[in-house]
Amino acid sequence: MGFTRRDLLRFSGGSAAGLLLTPVPWTLLHDTAVLTENWPGVPRPRHGEIATRYTTCTLCAAGCGVRARCVEGQPVSLAGVAGHPGSRGALCPAGLAGHHLTFCRGRATEPLAKGKPVGIDHALASVSAAIAECGSGESVAILDARPGRAASLVYRRFLAGLPKAVHCAPPDAQPYGGFGIDLENTRAILSFGARVLDGWLSPGRVLANRSCFQLIQAEAAYSRTASLADVWVPLPPGGEETFAAAVARALQGDDADAQAAHVARILLHNQPAIAIGGGAAAARINQILGSVGRPGGFLPRRDFMPATNIAALPDHSIRVLLIEEPAANDSLPWDVVARKLAQNPMVVALTPWLDGCAQHADYVIPAPVYLESLDEAPTPEGCTVAGFSLSPALLPTPPKLMAPAEFILRLAHDPSAYSEILKQRVAAIKKEARGTIFTYADAKSTRVADFASADDLWKAMLGGAAWFDDPIRSSRTESLPRAGWSNPPAVPSPEYPLVLISADSPPPHGSPLMSKLYRESGLRRSAIAAAVHPETGRAHGLADGGRAIVKIPGDSFTAQVIFDAAVMPGVIQSAGRASSPASIRRA
Amino acid sequence: MFQEHRGQILFLGGALAALVAGWGGFPAVLFQREPQPVAFSHKIHAEKAGAKCDDCHFLRADGTFTGIPTLDKCSGCHAQPMGTTAEEKRFMDRYVTRNREIPWQVYTRQPENVYFSHVFHIKLAHLDCRQCHGRQGQSDALGPARVNRISAYSGSPQFQNMDACENCHRQRGAANSCLACHK
């Protein structure tokens, strides 16, 4: 009798049953699952020599010291530098994830003209031609993200050779002018909407001193800082001026409402105190408190490089605008920039990112991201002494990328390299022989005068170090800059039934999920977004993700609508906006 | 008799065949044997050169583990040939003279989601190298690495599995939660 089909089934049944008693099915399941870890495209840290390298974070103006753990030269984790006088050993969530930036898919990887790839020489020739064609009354402007750097000197030198040119900065780039804040001795802060506990100055420095000062947060929204402040004063949108005036009256012993009187008492009982957040009234409070030029207040420093506030430039005056934008969330609302452009303008975005201002630019010159090229960090924001540090590259610069300062040098036909400009800056520090150098590797401070030569100082700074100037003894008590809000209260009317207020900036590129504090609406990227409560949105015929026209007295702008239940009904939140009555309708 | 129990016998035969194939043949097929690029003898280095484990496999000052030494370490002694064997000549010609790193096969490559620290196990738990690495230090030849053909991880039946880690942690009262190893 032969081997029948039934025999085959019996044998197969036995085999299947036997197989269940072997490691085969379970191992196959396990190993197939593990296989997915090794698929192509799955990023994996390299295996190899582990080394520690040092650099300085340039993601914001805080200039925190960074200790990078590198495997085979690839940074795999970043941490703060213990003892760093500015950052106090801390890094913010964005800084901790800064080495992820290089993998961001929203990067510009080659020069673009109207979205199409071009050669860098073509871009240079076109920009040069546009500059040469500037008519009378038209200017060339460079929007410098962080004035005060060696790169800023490159920009100014280039602009000085042009008949009409402006070195300008975003309105909030130099909030305290040539002053720093002596936070270590401050005992009370009255903040008009400043993000004191959410990225203001250097987060490590603020947190290290948090227990030493009372924080009064006066703003319309219950922001992250407001939620963590000692006192939150919920103001009506645009009510900052009125409230500040009431506090000023109370400080001088005049009649004021109970809330202003309570705040004034806190400020008087916790001296020295300061008011921050911009505006003429805040400056007046500082004047009454005597906060300028004394310990615990605003102290002058040496290195201030003023740049023109772009918002103060005449409308329709810029023919060629070169925008330096290290992070897309640093960008101004585009309509604010567009208002300054002349007819037939040329906009050049010097940026690593394809969103932000690059979406509106005629030319995009791709810049390296943080850690990909030698960069610099000027005086940390709010620091009471001048400072400077290099941000040595930990990764090779990808091809076709060019640092903004390099582009301007080539535009000016200057043969110098940006690294040489930085070297000159270090040599100038050595020549002046003031201040101390804090080296990251050993957390030691050495007097500049103790370095044998400028080359030695350069080498030390390339290895990770920060220069801090000596404090200056000055009795300067001039007023602080008054940039910022100066609006009347935003009172809704039949024509403008809503109120527009400023929104938190979205987190920088990288790993926003490192922080639990960002709202979902803040993570959605858009050049101009308007967040509204879903009920408010639906009542005005809007759709989540759709386009809308926001109208404010004397102006309007188009924005992407974001429904966010955390926004108060009747309010529109949009980054970089002053408080104003507003209306909104579907575009 | 066979005809009478034909069904049961075929069923059991199938089961037996599957058991033999599953326990005997499958592991041999699943793992690829990758020979080491250099015939290295721990025994000779220990006995003739007096080398100790931590002469080559040491902890750095910052606590990181050197793992397998780089060519620089080998070249320290093997700047000139140490003997006249064909294997020594091949080693010198192929790696030392050309200054090429030796592409050692790793016996126990950990998945990326596993965090293992030598310094914790040596300095805190006071484990002896042999507890995990067996008598590798006295071996006269390095055996081939077993590389899983599906997952591409190398493994040793001795300790490349989570059960061994868990058992030891349990016995010693060490942290045994998922996050202790999977960061």
Interface residues (C-beta under 8 A of the other chain):
Chain A: M1 R6 D7 R10 F11 S12 G13 G14 S15 A16 A17 G18 L19 L21 T22 P23 V24 T27 L28 H30 D31 T32 V34 L35 E37 N38 R44 P45 E49 I50 T52
Chain B: Q3 R6 G7 L10 F11 L12 G13 G14 A15 L16 A17 A18 L19 A21 G22 W23 F26 P27 L30 D62 T64 T70 P111 E112 N113 N148 I150 S151 A152 Y153
